[in-house]
């Protein structure tokens, strides 16, 4: 996923809080809109939609209709999230790019905005790592459909390692440092991985890996 240039805050249910000002303090363009129509008119490939989510639930019952509609025209993340009401694993699997919780300190919120605007996911690393670990364990006893077999077989050892690091929440610079390669080379590998797995971004790549874990066994 390429970097985003602008945040659109959809404040149709509650005030936008200080997120627009924080984004602007980091040099990002931010705009508050009051309804879905405005958001849809202003959204494009360079925009990220932020939705205040205080007091709302996202769990096994699925994605609220307001979010489902918003995701049709823009990638989204949620902020002012209450931990007791939102299941992060379900949010990730449904395509939400990140969760910023109400109790997070200012420096952490600023970091979250930076990462999200760089096209990265913002979730607890333990969650991302657990998902990949579960995928690897299940893959040892399960197989894959022919298409997934072909995709996995086409991946190089380096690309497989990068997928593991992505699943652990590593940023491009961290992947580069870990593998002793340049950040430019990491981007090139990710482009190749997205093409081979038919994924458009990191969220879809994690979905592909998760799906692989549910299918019959395949040798690495």
C-alpha positions in Angstrom: 0.0 0.0 0.0 1.3 3.4 -0.9 1.4 6.3 1.6 -1.7 8.3 2.2 -1.7 12.1 1.8 -4.9 13.1 3.6 -7.2 12.0 6.4 -10.9 12.5 6.1 -12.6 12.4 9.5 -16.2 11.2 9.3 -17.9 12.9 12.3 -21.5 12.2 11.6 -22.3 10.7 15.0 -19.9 12.5 17.5 -17.4 15.3 17.5 -14.1 14.6 15.8 -12.0 15.2 18.9 -8.4 16.3 18.5 -7.4 13.9 15.8 -7.6 16.4 12.9 -5.3 18.8 14.7 -2.8 16.0 15.6 -2.7 14.9 12.0 -2.1 18.5 10.8 0.7 18.9 13.4 2.5 16.1 11.7 2.2 17.8 8.3 -0.8 15.7 7.0 -3.9 17.3 5.5 -7.0 16.6 7.5 -10.6 17.5 6.8 -13.8 16.9 8.9 -17.0 15.9 7.1 -20.4 15.3 8.5 -22.0 12.6 6.3 -21.1 9.7 4.0 -21.9 11.6 0.9 -19.3 14.3 1.6 -16.8 11.6 2.5 -17.5 9.7 -0.7 -17.1 12.8 -2.8 -13.7 13.6 -1.3 -12.3 10.1 -1.0 -9.7 8.8 -3.5 -6.7 6.4 -3.4 -4.6 8.9 -1.4 -7.1 9.4 1.4 -7.6 7.5 4.7 -11.0 7.6 6.4 -11.0 8.1 10.2 -14.1 7.3 12.2 -14.6 8.1 15.9 -15.9 4.9 17.5 -16.6 5.8 21.2 -19.2 3.6 22.7 -19.7 1.4 19.6 -19.2 -2.3 19.4 -17.4 -4.4 16.8 -17.3 -8.1 17.6 -18.4 -11.5 16.4 -21.7 -10.0 15.2 -19.7 -8.3 12.5 -19.2 -4.9 11.0 -21.8 -2.1 11.7 -23.6 -1.0 8.6 -22.1 2.5 8.9 -18.6 1.1 8.7 -19.5 -1.4 5.9 -20.8 1.4 3.8 -17.7 3.7 4.5 -15.3 0.9 3.5 -16.8 0.7 0.1 -15.2 4.0 -0.9 -12.1 4.3 1.3 -9.7 2.4 3.7 -10.7 3.2 7.3 -9.3 3.2 10.8 -11.1 3.7 14.1 -10.2 6.0 17.0 -11.5 6.7 20.5 -12.1 2.9 20.6 -13.1 1.3 23.8 -11.2 -1.9 24.3 -14.0 -3.8 26.0 -16.3 -3.2 23.0 -14.0 -3.9 20.0 -12.4 -7.3 19.2 -9.1 -6.3 17.4 -8.7 -9.7 15.6 -12.2 -9.4 14.1 -11.6 -5.7 13.2 -8.4 -6.8 11.4 -10.0 -9.6 9.5 -12.8 -7.4 8.4 -10.4 -4.9 6.8 -10.1 -2.1 9.4 -6.5 -0.8 9.1 -6.0 0.1 12.7 -7.5 0.9 16.1 -6.5 3.9 18.3 -7.9 3.4 21.8 -9.2 6.1 24.1 -6.6 5.4 26.7 -3.6 5.8 24.5 -1.1 8.5 25.3 -0.6 11.5 23.0 2.8 10.2 21.8 1.3 6.9 20.9 -1.6 8.5 19.0 0.9 10.5 17.0 2.9 7.4 16.2 -0.3 5.6 15.1 -1.2 8.4 12.7 2.3 8.3 11.2 2.2 4.5 10.7 -1.3 4.6 9.2 -0.5 7.4 6.8 2.5 5.4 5.7 0.1 2.7 4.6 0.9 0.4 7.5 -1.4 -1.4 9.9 -1.8 -0.2 13.5 -2.5 -3.2 15.7 -0.8 -4.7 18.7 2.2 -6.7 17.6 1.3 -9.6 19.8 -2.0 -10.0 17.9 -0.3 -9.9 14.5 2.4 -12.3 15.6 -0.2 -14.7 17.1 -2.1 -14.7 13.8 1.0 -15.7 11.8 2.1 -18.3 14.4 -1.4 -19.8 14.2 -1.1 -19.9 10.4 2.2 -21.6 10.5 1.0 -24.3 13.0 -2.1 -25.1 11.1 -0.3 -25.2 7.8 1.8 -28.1 9.1 -1.3 -30.3 9.2 -3.4 -28.7 6.5 -3.0 -28.3 2.8 -4.0 -25.6 0.3 -6.0 -25.3 -2.8 -4.1 -25.5 -6.1 -4.1 -21.8 -6.6 -2.6 -21.1 -3.2 -0.1 -23.9 -3.6 1.1 -22.3 -6.8 1.3 -18.9 -5.1 3.3 -20.3 -2.1 5.6 -22.3 -4.3 6.4 -19.2 -6.3 7.5 -17.2 -3.2 11.2 -17.1 -2.5 12.7 -17.8 0.9 13.2 -14.1 1.4 9.6 -13.3 0.4 8.3 -15.9 2.9 10.4 -14.3 5.6 9.1 -10.9 4.8 5.5 -12.2 5.0 6.3 -13.5 8.5 7.7 -10.1 9.5 4.7 -8.3 8.1 2.5 -10.5 10.2 4.6 -9.5 13.3 3.8 -5.8 12.5 7.3 -4.9 11.3 7.6 -1.7 9.3 9.6 -1.6 6.1 12.6 -0.1 7.8 12.5 -2.8 10.5 12.2 -5.5 7.8 15.2 -4.0 6.0 17.3 -3.9 9.2 16.3 -7.5 10.2 17.2 -8.9 6.7 20.2 -6.6 6.2 18.7 -5.2 2.9 17.6 -1.7 1.8 14.2 -0.3 2.4 13.9 0.1 -1.4 14.6 -3.7 -1.8 11.9 -4.4 0.8 9.3 -2.4 -1.3 10.3 -4.3 -4.3 9.9 -7.6 -2.5 6.5 -6.5 -1.2 5.4 -5.6 -4.7 6.4 -9.1 -5.9 4.6 -10.7 -2.9 1.4 -8.7 -3.6 1.5 -9.8 -7.2 2.1 -13.5 -6.5 -0.6 -13.7 -3.8 -3.0 -11.4 -5.7 -3.1 -9.1 -2.6 -3.5 -5.3 -3.0 -2.2 -4.4 0.5 -1.0 -5.8 3.8 -4.5 -6.5 5.1 -5.3 -8.7 2.1 -1.9 -10.4 2.4 -2.7 -11.3 6.0 -6.2 -12.6 4.9 -4.5 -14.7 2.2 -2.1 -16.1 4.8 -5.0 -16.7 7.2 -7.0 -18.5 4.5 -3.9 -20.7 3.7 -3.9 -21.8 7.4 -7.4 -23.2 7.0 -6.7 -25.3 3.9 -5.1 -28.7 3.4 -1.4 -29.1 4.1 1.3 -27.8 1.8 5.1 -28.3 2.1 7.1 -25.1 2.5 
